[in-house]
């Protein structure tokens, strides 16, 4: 088992009043394996199988709380949308799910985040292995200054993945619905692709390392409507094999593609001096958009506020 990153700012604090964490010895992340072994996944309502379970999660930067008391789950073969006004902590929470916040000086995470029943922040868990299993696509397409082929092959090479690299690259591009567009120019620089193609390339790059979860931070905000439609169609196809968590400000997009939705809001504290994000409501997307339980959710999804 690889050791946990040890930089001083990569702290994980636990509130002893919250539910106890499971011992790292109860489960293991098998580095190099496509399947995580350990306790069975927890069943949730309506037969859903949880990949992530969050309970009482707080995230702070240099002691200032960004999000507080976040509790919900993410299930396999579902798209979960995180919606809410700017600054409510959606992206902050998303980065917790593959430990990207470890890279932020002063960031701390409290509460419980379990991945396949294992403490994601356990002392024996390697953050690099976490990011292999939990891929991420960012707001702006960010291909490497390399060929299309080398963009896809980069992650598998770094991780020492074995097998036919040509087949792996082709499989990732096919899953991202990009193979037919680029199969004759794999050695061309990725910067020569259109914006929508670059974003699909970034999705293919994330898929190449064999994740079972894909995190997307506003993946269509920099794209035109046609490219946005292609990315949404791709998400619907990928849902058959992956769990997807997407941050979006586009209410129509959330309603079109997601199965579950978490609505975040901002609470002002200290007479407006600090802003803290909280989840107001988490439920099936259809209910969130047609019959929400909280009037704040209704006000946001109908455009009255936000």
Buried (B, 14 or more C-beta within 10 A) or exposed (E): BEEBBEEEBBBBEBEEEBEEBBEBEEBBBEBEEEEBEBEEBBEBEEEBBBBBBBBBBBBBBEEEBBBBBBBBBBBBBBBBBBBBBEEBBBBBBBBBBBBBBBEBEEBBBBBBBBBBBBBBBBEBBBBEBBBBBBBBBBBBBEBBEBBBBBBBBBBBEEBEBEEEBEEBBBBBBBBBBBBEBBEEEBEEBBEEBBEBBBBBBBBBBBBBBBBBBBBBBBBBBBBEEEBBBBBBEBBEEBBEEBBBBBBBBBBEBBBBBBBBBBBBBBEEEEEEEEBBBBBBBBBBBEBBBEEBEBEBBBBBBEEEEB
